Every structure is written in structure tokens, then in C-alpha cells.
Amino acid sequence: MAVSSQVNVPLSNLRAVTIIIVVAFHSVLPYLASQPADPFPFDAPPYRWIAFPILDSQRWFGFDLFCAWQDVSLMSLMFLLAGLFTPSSLGRKGPRTYALERSWRIGLPFVLAVGVLSPLAYFASYRLTAADPSFSTFWQHWRALPMWPAGPQWFLWQIFLLGAVAAAVHAFAPHWLRALNALVARVADRPLLFFLALAALSALAYVPLAMVFTPWEWTFLGPFSFQLSRPLHYIVYFFAGFAIGSHASGHSILRPDGPLARHWLAWLAAAIASMSVWGGLTSLTLPEWQASAPLFRLASALAFPVASAAAALCLLAICLRLLQSRDRLLDSFSSNAYSIYLVHYVVVVWLQYALLDVDLNAIGKATIVLAAALTVSLAVSAGMKIGVRAIVSRHSEPQDESAIANQPR
């Protein structure tokens, strides 16, 4: 289904590009050269199969570089986009209706994803090392885990919580949001200043936690998980996006003819350079973060916010400059992005499992997984929409005359 003609086309295309990157990121994980040869045991800590459900014998180091870049930039960009689209929804619906609709749109799908989709996806991972590959035995092992892995759906509960905070602030302390919007308005035509402010705030939020907990460690409370170094960093990005979204696109850094878009090549160079610096510094802290020199750890932690901000603004700039035209395929990915995010992981993991014994190189396998996962996820999303419309239409149809005649008066 095409997006509305009233939508900001570059941002709609950015949403499409982002969901494609998300599926691509998960599609290449089995083929990283940095991962061990054997799959991770299902019942043994630190349960790394949660991040790498399938490990294939075919590997390509180029996928390591791609995933490293996306680890730095992708989730930060997704929190920025989540914040970016929040003010318009709050303005149209008001805090109460907005919060209620979010419960149905995000809270209920999170429960469905955690309760059904996540176990279905990880069943494939369990079968790699299981003595008994049956689903009933898997379910016993699954319920014995010290957590309930949510897979990529961890993102949902966090944006649900941040949206609730934004609604509460909008209702009870709107002057805080006005002050934030005023600050962003000052850098509407100065993306470099916005970049510096974003990187500085992110550094304050990220560096202390990374130094204490390492950049990689996760914690779990049932189905709720988060990366210990990044919760405050993601809050910064969400509200930075919220502040940008509070201004009309013609009066913010999102102007297609603005300085951010015009200098997209410079932002691309900055993203590549900052990512290279982060990669080089981070390599000095491997394989064991706590055993590396404190100076190396601090330098790596400081490089992350810079690389993250540069990468996010780079992709924004590219879409604003080069993706200003409507495209039917991108429209389709954009309008179905949320549904694709919900269902793609099951498709990706089982396709990777099915390709384990296929005689094909890593690039070929990853390409098949990506193309098939996007196609199947898009088809499932379209089918879900048709089903919802059919249910709504059935309940909204007028009753026939005999039914009306038999109703009590």
C-alpha cells in the first residue's frame, strides 16, 4: 500500500531503507568471520545464541565490517526516527488517546512477538546442538532458561516506554518540551552544531556506563532486555528526534534543500572516518574489554558517540538529498515497515537454518536470505492488513432486513 501523498517523501524513503538494513543485518549474522566455528550451546551462559542463533561454515569478513557499522549506527537511528514521528501523533491525538493507541499498537504486538514469534525463531537455533530436536523438548529447555529472550523485539518495549514518557511530559510539563524545541530551533540551519551537541550529550550518557559495564554486556528481566551501556544514549536520540519532529520539516535540519542535505558527501566522509577511528580504537580493547588498558577503553568509549552521530546524520543527509522521489517499492517497504520488523526474524533464522548444508558461499546465502525474508515478510504484512480490513468490514456491514425485523424494540 502506498504511503500518503502528504507524507515527507525523503523520511518515508528513509524508513524503508532502515527496515531493509535491519533485515540485512540479521540476514548476514551467521556468516561473520569473527564468530567461532561451532554453534553456541543452548543451555550454557552467556547464551550468545540469542544474538547469533545460527552459525554457518561459510564466512566473509565484509559482513563483519557491515555489522560493526550497523551496531554503531542502526539502533541509534531507529530511536531517532521513533522520536521524530512522535510529536505529530501526540498533536493529533492528545496524550491520553496516543498512550492508549500505543498500548494496542506496540504493547500487544510485543506480547505476541515474545510469546509466539521469538520461541518459533529460536527453535531453529536450539536444533543445532540438541540431542532431542523435538519441539516439546525445546519447550522444556526454553522454559528453564533464566530469561525469556525477545530477539529484536526488545526495541518495542523501550520505544513504548519512551513514548509514554513523552506523552506524560506533553501532558504535565509541556514547558520542558518547549525548551527542548527552542534549543533545536537554534541549530535548524547548523547541522554541524547539532552533530556536536548530539555527540556531546550522547557521550555524557554513554561513556560512564560503557566504562563500568563494557560496551557489549546485556541484562535480562524476563522478556525485557537492554544493553547496559546504551539506555541513556537511546533516550538522548529519542528526544533529539522528538525535538526535530516538533518543527515543520521546512524549518528544521530536515529540509531537502538545507545544509545537511546539500553536504551529504561531507557527512558520508565523516561517517566513514569516525567509524574507522572507532573500529581501530575498539580493536585495542579486544578480545577482553576489562583486561585492556584504561586509556584504550576510554578512547573507544569516546569514539562511539561521535561515530554514532555521524552515521545517523549521514543517512539522513543521503535520503534528504538523493531519495526525494516516490518509488512504489520503497513506499511499500515504508508503509509495511513495522509489520516487517515484527515478523522478519522468524523467516530469517529458519532460512539460515535451511541453507546450512547448501553448497554456496556466504555472500550467496546472505543474498538469498535477505531477498526471501523481505519478500515473505512483505507478503505476510500485506496479508495481515487484508485480514484486518476484512474483519473490520464484516463488523461494519449493515444487518439484513430479517435481522433488523427480529431485533427487540
Backbone torsions as a table, in degrees:
resi	resn	phi	psi	omega
1	MET	NA	130.3	-178.6
2	ALA	-71.7	151.0	177.4
3	VAL	-76.8	162.0	-178.6
4	SER	-63.0	147.3	178.4
5	SER	-67.2	-15.9	-179.4
6	GLN	-82.7	-10.0	-174.6
7	VAL	-74.7	153.1	174.3
8	ASN	-69.4	111.7	-171.6
9	VAL	-62.8	-48.3	178.7
10	PRO	-58.8	-38.6	179.1
11	LEU	-70.5	-35.8	174.4
12	SER	-62.4	-43.0	177.3
13	ASN	-66.2	-35.1	176.9
14	LEU	-63.2	-40.7	177.3
15	ARG	-62.1	-39.0	177.8
16	ALA	-65.3	-46.0	179.6
17	VAL	-61.5	-39.7	-178.6
18	THR	-63.9	-43.5	-179.3
19	ILE	-69.2	-32.2	175.1
20	ILE	-64.2	-41.9	178.3
21	ILE	-64.1	-40.4	178.6
22	VAL	-57.9	-49.3	-179.5
23	VAL	-65.4	-38.7	178.0
24	ALA	-63.4	-41.8	179.4
25	PHE	-57.6	-49.3	-179.4
26	HIS	-71.4	-26.0	-178.0
27	SER	-70.2	-28.5	-173.8
28	VAL	-98.7	-3.7	-174.1
29	LEU	-58.3	-36.2	-179.6
30	PRO	-68.3	-12.4	-169.4
31	TYR	-110.4	18.4	179.3
32	LEU	-75.7	132.6	-179.3
33	ALA	-68.3	-21.8	-175.7
34	SER	-80.0	-10.7	-176.3
35	GLN	-86.8	154.7	-179.5
36	PRO	-66.5	166.8	-176.4
37	ALA	-71.5	-36.2	-174.6
38	ASP	-99.2	149.0	177.8
39	PRO	-65.4	156.3	-178.2
40	PHE	-77.2	137.7	178.2
41	PRO	-64.1	141.1	-172.5
42	PHE	-70.5	-36.4	-171.5
43	ASP	-98.5	3.1	-172.9
44	ALA	-110.4	132.3	173.4
45	PRO	-60.1	152.4	6.4
46	PRO	-92.3	23.7	174.0
47	TYR	56.6	49.8	-177.1
48	ARG	-70.7	-10.7	174.9
49	TRP	-64.9	-16.9	176.7
50	ILE	-61.8	-39.0	178.1
51	ALA	-88.8	-29.9	-176.8
52	PHE	-128.8	77.6	-174.2
53	PRO	-62.5	-35.7	-177.4
54	ILE	-125.5	135.8	172.6
55	LEU	-122.9	124.2	-177.3
56	ASP	-102.4	156.9	177.4
57	SER	-74.0	-20.3	179.0
58	GLN	-85.2	130.5	-176.3
59	ARG	-136.7	155.0	174.4
60	TRP	-149.0	125.4	-175.1
61	PHE	-65.8	-23.9	177.4
62	GLY	-59.0	-32.2	177.4
63	PHE	-69.3	-30.0	175.4
64	ASP	-62.9	-42.4	179.6
65	LEU	-66.0	-42.3	178.8
66	PHE	-61.2	-46.3	-177.7
67	CYS	-69.5	-34.2	176.8
68	ALA	-62.6	-43.9	178.4
69	TRP	-62.1	-44.5	-178.5
70	GLN	-69.9	-31.4	176.6
71	ASP	-63.2	-34.8	178.9
72	VAL	-74.8	-37.2	-166.3
73	SER	-113.4	-32.0	-165.6
74	LEU	-64.5	-52.7	-176.7
75	MET	-67.9	-35.0	176.0
76	SER	-60.3	-44.1	178.8
77	LEU	-63.8	-38.5	-178.9
78	MET	-67.2	-37.7	175.4
79	PHE	-68.0	-37.0	176.9
80	LEU	-62.1	-44.9	179.5
81	LEU	-66.4	-38.1	177.8
82	ALA	-60.7	-42.5	176.8
83	GLY	-68.9	-34.6	-176.4
84	LEU	-61.7	-39.1	-176.9
85	PHE	-90.0	-1.6	-176.8
86	THR	-73.6	-44.6	-176.0
87	PRO	-58.3	-39.1	-178.8
88	SER	-65.5	-39.6	178.4
89	SER	-66.5	-43.3	178.2
90	LEU	-62.1	-41.1	-178.9
91	GLY	-65.6	-37.9	-178.9
92	ARG	-74.3	-40.0	-168.6
93	LYS	-103.3	-22.8	-173.0
94	GLY	83.5	156.4	-173.8
95	PRO	-59.0	-42.0	-174.5
96	ARG	-67.7	-51.1	-179.8
97	THR	-64.4	-38.6	178.2
98	TYR	-59.4	-47.9	-178.7
99	ALA	-64.2	-39.4	179.8
100	LEU	-65.7	-43.6	180.0
101	GLU	-66.9	-33.9	177.0
102	ARG	-65.5	-32.8	177.8
103	SER	-61.1	-41.3	179.3
104	TRP	-77.3	-38.6	-173.4
105	ARG	-80.3	-31.8	-177.2
106	ILE	-115.3	-45.8	-176.7
107	GLY	-62.4	-49.5	-179.1
108	LEU	-65.5	-46.0	175.6
109	PRO	-60.7	-32.9	177.0
110	PHE	-62.2	-43.5	178.0
111	VAL	-62.0	-43.8	179.3
112	LEU	-63.6	-44.4	-178.4
113	ALA	-64.7	-43.3	-178.7
114	VAL	-70.3	-41.4	-175.2
115	GLY	-78.4	-28.5	-173.4
116	VAL	-121.5	-56.2	-171.7
117	LEU	-68.4	-40.8	-178.5
118	SER	-64.1	-49.4	176.2
119	PRO	-59.9	-37.2	178.8
120	LEU	-61.7	-41.7	179.5
121	ALA	-66.5	-47.6	-173.9
122	TYR	-77.4	-11.4	172.5
123	PHE	-58.6	-37.6	177.4
124	ALA	-62.8	-41.2	178.9
125	SER	-65.1	-41.4	179.3
126	TYR	-58.7	-40.6	-175.3
127	ARG	-64.7	-19.6	-178.7
128	LEU	-66.5	-32.5	-175.8
129	THR	-122.4	7.4	-172.5
130	ALA	-81.9	140.3	170.4
131	ALA	-74.7	-37.6	175.8
132	ASP	-118.3	105.6	-174.0
133	PRO	-83.3	11.0	-177.6
134	SER	-71.0	155.6	-178.9
135	PHE	-68.3	-35.3	-179.1
136	SER	-62.9	-40.8	177.5
137	THR	-69.9	-40.1	174.8
138	PHE	-55.8	-43.9	-177.2
139	TRP	-62.3	-36.7	176.5
140	GLN	-64.1	-45.7	178.6
141	HIS	-65.1	-39.8	-179.4
142	TRP	-60.7	-46.7	-178.4
143	ARG	-70.9	-18.9	178.1
144	ALA	-85.2	-7.3	179.7
145	LEU	-65.8	151.8	178.8
146	PRO	-78.1	1.7	176.4
147	MET	-146.6	173.4	174.1
148	TRP	-118.5	93.8	-174.2
149	PRO	-58.6	131.8	179.9
150	ALA	-100.0	-7.3	-176.2
151	GLY	64.2	-146.9	-178.2
152	PRO	-64.9	-12.4	-175.8
153	GLN	-72.5	-2.6	174.0
154	TRP	-56.5	-28.8	179.9
155	PHE	-60.6	-33.3	-173.2
156	LEU	-66.7	-46.7	-177.0
157	TRP	-67.3	-28.6	179.6
158	GLN	-73.2	-41.4	178.4
159	ILE	-73.3	-28.2	174.0
160	PHE	-62.9	-44.9	179.5
161	LEU	-65.1	-43.4	180.0
162	LEU	-66.5	-37.3	176.0
163	GLY	-63.4	-39.2	177.3
164	ALA	-64.3	-40.3	177.0
165	VAL	-62.9	-44.3	179.3
166	ALA	-61.9	-40.8	178.5
167	ALA	-64.8	-40.8	180.0
168	ALA	-66.0	-43.0	178.2
169	VAL	-64.9	-41.2	178.1
170	HIS	-59.2	-36.0	-176.8
171	ALA	-82.6	-39.9	-169.0
172	PHE	-111.4	-18.9	179.7
173	ALA	-143.3	58.0	-175.7
174	PRO	-63.0	-21.2	-179.7
175	HIS	-65.4	-27.7	176.1
176	TRP	-65.7	-41.8	179.2
177	LEU	-68.7	-37.6	177.9
178	ARG	-63.5	-39.0	178.1
179	ALA	-65.0	-41.2	177.8
180	LEU	-63.9	-43.2	179.3
181	ASN	-63.5	-37.0	179.0
182	ALA	-64.6	-38.3	178.0
183	LEU	-63.9	-43.3	-179.5
184	VAL	-68.1	-33.8	179.3
185	ALA	-60.1	-29.0	-179.1
186	ARG	-70.3	-20.4	-178.7
187	VAL	-112.4	22.0	-176.8
188	ALA	-56.5	-37.4	-179.5
189	ASP	-112.1	19.2	-179.9
190	ARG	-132.2	74.2	-177.3
191	PRO	-61.1	-29.0	177.9
192	LEU	-64.1	-41.8	177.9
193	LEU	-65.8	-39.6	176.3
194	PHE	-61.6	-43.0	178.3
195	PHE	-59.7	-45.5	-179.2
196	LEU	-64.1	-41.6	179.3
197	ALA	-66.3	-42.9	-179.9
198	LEU	-63.8	-44.4	179.6
199	ALA	-65.0	-39.1	-179.0
200	ALA	-67.5	-46.2	178.5
201	LEU	-64.3	-39.5	178.0
202	SER	-63.7	-38.6	178.8
203	ALA	-63.5	-42.6	177.1
204	LEU	-61.6	-34.8	-177.8
205	ALA	-81.2	-30.9	-170.4
206	TYR	-99.0	-46.4	-168.9
207	VAL	-58.7	-49.3	-179.9
208	PRO	-58.1	-41.1	-179.3
209	LEU	-69.5	-38.2	178.3
210	ALA	-64.8	-38.9	179.5
211	MET	-66.2	-34.5	-178.0
212	VAL	-82.6	-46.1	-170.3
213	PHE	-104.6	-3.1	-170.0
214	THR	76.1	157.4	179.5
215	PRO	-73.3	-12.0	-166.4
216	TRP	-109.0	-20.0	-168.3
217	GLU	-71.6	138.3	176.7
218	TRP	-112.8	157.3	171.8
219	THR	-130.0	153.7	-174.5
220	PHE	-130.5	139.2	169.5
221	LEU	-133.4	91.4	-172.6
222	GLY	62.5	-126.9	179.5
223	PRO	-83.9	-2.2	-177.4
224	PHE	-97.1	117.9	-178.6
225	SER	-132.5	153.2	174.1
226	PHE	-158.6	156.7	179.0
227	GLN	-82.9	121.0	-168.9
228	LEU	-59.9	-26.9	-177.7
229	SER	-84.3	-11.9	-165.7
230	ARG	-118.2	-2.5	-175.6
231	PRO	-60.8	-41.9	179.3
232	LEU	-70.8	-35.1	176.3
233	HIS	-59.6	-43.4	179.7
234	TYR	-69.7	-33.2	175.2
235	ILE	-61.9	-42.3	177.7
236	VAL	-58.0	-45.7	-177.2
237	TYR	-69.1	-39.1	179.5
238	PHE	-60.9	-48.4	-176.5
239	PHE	-78.1	-22.1	169.8
240	ALA	-65.6	-44.0	175.5
241	GLY	-63.5	-39.7	178.5
242	PHE	-59.4	-44.0	-179.0
243	ALA	-65.1	-41.3	177.4
244	ILE	-63.7	-43.9	-177.9
245	GLY	-68.1	-16.0	178.5
246	SER	-75.1	-12.2	179.1
247	HIS	-107.4	146.7	174.1
248	ALA	-58.8	142.4	-174.9
249	SER	-60.5	-25.2	178.4
250	GLY	-75.7	-6.9	-178.9
251	HIS	-128.6	33.4	179.1
252	SER	-141.0	-176.9	179.2
253	ILE	-69.8	-3.8	-179.4
254	LEU	-89.8	9.6	178.5
255	ARG	-64.1	127.7	178.9
256	PRO	-60.2	-23.7	178.4
257	ASP	-105.9	13.5	-176.6
258	GLY	-82.7	177.2	-176.6
259	PRO	-65.5	-31.4	178.4
260	LEU	-63.8	-47.6	-178.8
261	ALA	-67.8	-41.0	-177.0
262	ARG	-63.4	-33.0	-175.5
263	HIS	-104.4	37.2	-176.8
264	TRP	-61.9	-32.9	178.1
265	LEU	-65.2	-38.7	177.6
266	ALA	-65.4	-38.6	178.2
267	TRP	-69.1	-34.6	175.1
268	LEU	-63.2	-44.1	178.3
269	ALA	-63.3	-41.1	178.9
270	ALA	-64.0	-39.6	179.9
271	ALA	-65.2	-44.1	-179.9
272	ILE	-65.2	-43.7	-178.6
273	ALA	-65.0	-46.3	-178.1
274	SER	-68.2	-35.2	176.4
275	MET	-65.3	-39.7	178.9
276	SER	-64.5	-41.1	178.2
277	VAL	-64.3	-46.3	178.5
278	TRP	-60.0	-43.4	-179.8
279	GLY	-62.8	-43.1	179.6
280	GLY	-64.6	-44.5	179.8
281	LEU	-68.2	-38.6	-179.8
282	THR	-66.7	-34.0	178.7
283	SER	-61.0	-25.6	178.7
284	LEU	-74.0	-14.9	-179.4
285	THR	-100.1	2.2	-178.0
286	LEU	-101.8	150.8	8.3
287	PRO	-87.8	-9.5	-175.5
288	GLU	-123.1	112.2	-176.8
289	TRP	-58.8	-51.9	-174.0
290	GLN	-67.7	-23.7	-179.5
291	ALA	-85.3	-9.9	-178.9
292	SER	-82.4	166.1	-177.5
293	ALA	-64.5	138.7	-179.8
294	PRO	-55.4	-36.2	-179.7
295	LEU	-64.4	-39.6	178.2
296	PHE	-65.7	-41.1	179.2
297	ARG	-62.9	-44.1	-179.6
298	LEU	-64.9	-43.2	-179.9
299	ALA	-63.2	-42.3	178.0
300	SER	-63.8	-43.5	-179.8
301	ALA	-64.3	-38.2	178.9
302	LEU	-70.6	-29.7	-179.0
303	ALA	-72.8	-27.0	-176.7
304	PHE	-61.6	-51.3	-178.5
305	PRO	-60.7	-34.5	179.2
306	VAL	-67.1	-47.6	179.9
307	ALA	-64.4	-38.2	-179.3
308	SER	-65.1	-46.5	-179.5
309	ALA	-65.6	-42.2	-179.8
310	ALA	-63.9	-41.7	-178.9
311	ALA	-66.8	-41.6	179.8
312	ALA	-63.5	-46.2	-179.9
313	LEU	-69.0	-30.8	176.9
314	CYS	-61.7	-49.0	-179.1
315	LEU	-67.1	-37.3	174.0
316	LEU	-59.2	-46.4	-178.0
317	ALA	-62.7	-43.5	-179.0
318	ILE	-62.0	-44.9	-179.2
319	CYS	-67.9	-39.4	179.3
320	LEU	-64.3	-33.9	-175.4
321	ARG	-89.4	-42.7	-168.7
322	LEU	-106.5	-13.6	-177.5
323	LEU	-119.5	56.0	-178.9
324	GLN	-92.0	-5.8	-176.3
325	SER	-105.3	149.6	176.9
326	ARG	-70.0	143.3	176.0
327	ASP	-140.2	130.4	-173.5
328	ARG	-62.2	-39.9	-179.4
329	LEU	-67.8	-45.0	178.3
330	LEU	-65.4	-38.1	175.3
331	ASP	-57.5	-42.4	-178.6
332	SER	-66.1	-44.6	177.7
333	PHE	-64.0	-37.9	-179.2
334	SER	-66.4	-48.3	-177.0
335	SER	-70.6	-20.4	179.3
336	ASN	-108.3	12.5	-172.1
337	ALA	-58.6	-42.8	-176.7
338	TYR	-65.8	-44.6	178.7
339	SER	-64.8	-39.2	177.0
340	ILE	-61.6	-42.0	178.5
341	TYR	-60.1	-39.6	-177.7
342	LEU	-66.5	-42.8	-168.0
343	VAL	-103.7	-13.8	-169.0
344	HIS	-65.7	-30.9	-170.9
345	TYR	-65.4	-39.2	176.9
346	VAL	-60.0	-45.5	-178.8
347	VAL	-63.8	-45.9	-177.8
348	VAL	-60.4	-50.5	-174.3
349	VAL	-64.6	-42.2	-179.4
350	TRP	-72.3	-30.7	173.4
351	LEU	-66.0	-41.6	177.3
352	GLN	-62.0	-41.0	178.1
353	TYR	-63.2	-42.7	-178.0
354	ALA	-66.2	-26.6	-176.4
355	LEU	-91.6	1.6	-174.6
356	LEU	-56.9	-42.0	-176.0
357	ASP	-96.9	7.2	178.5
358	VAL	-80.7	133.8	-178.5
359	ASP	-81.3	86.0	-177.6
360	LEU	-153.2	149.3	-178.0
361	ASN	-76.5	172.7	-173.8
362	ALA	-62.1	-41.0	-178.8
363	ILE	-65.1	-41.5	178.9
364	GLY	-63.8	-44.2	179.5
365	LYS	-64.4	-45.3	-179.2
366	ALA	-62.7	-37.2	179.0
367	THR	-64.9	-42.7	178.2
368	ILE	-62.5	-46.1	-178.7
369	VAL	-61.4	-46.4	-178.3
370	LEU	-62.5	-50.3	-177.3
371	ALA	-63.6	-44.7	-178.7
372	ALA	-69.0	-39.4	-179.4
373	ALA	-65.4	-42.2	177.8
374	LEU	-63.6	-43.4	-178.4
375	THR	-65.1	-48.5	-178.0
376	VAL	-66.5	-43.5	-179.1
377	SER	-63.3	-39.8	177.9
378	LEU	-65.7	-40.4	178.9
379	ALA	-66.4	-41.8	177.9
380	VAL	-62.8	-42.3	179.1
381	SER	-61.2	-45.3	178.8
382	ALA	-63.1	-40.6	177.9
383	GLY	-63.7	-39.0	177.5
384	MET	-61.8	-41.7	-179.8
385	LYS	-65.7	-40.2	178.5
386	ILE	-63.6	-41.6	179.0
387	GLY	-63.0	-43.0	178.9
388	VAL	-63.5	-42.8	179.2
389	ARG	-63.0	-38.9	-179.5
390	ALA	-64.8	-41.4	179.4
391	ILE	-65.2	-45.0	179.7
392	VAL	-63.3	-42.2	-179.0
393	SER	-64.7	-39.8	-179.1
394	ARG	-63.6	-40.4	-178.4
395	HIS	-76.7	-19.6	-178.4
396	SER	-97.9	-4.0	-179.8
397	GLU	-67.6	142.6	177.0
398	PRO	-67.9	145.7	179.3
399	GLN	-72.1	152.4	178.9
400	ASP	-74.5	168.4	-172.9
401	GLU	-63.1	-37.3	-178.9
402	SER	-66.9	-36.8	179.1
403	ALA	-68.1	-38.8	179.3
404	ILE	-66.1	-39.4	-178.2
405	ALA	-66.4	-30.0	-177.4
406	ASN	-87.4	-3.8	179.2
407	GLN	-70.9	141.6	176.1
408	PRO	-62.4	143.5	-178.0
409	ARG	-104.3	NA	NA
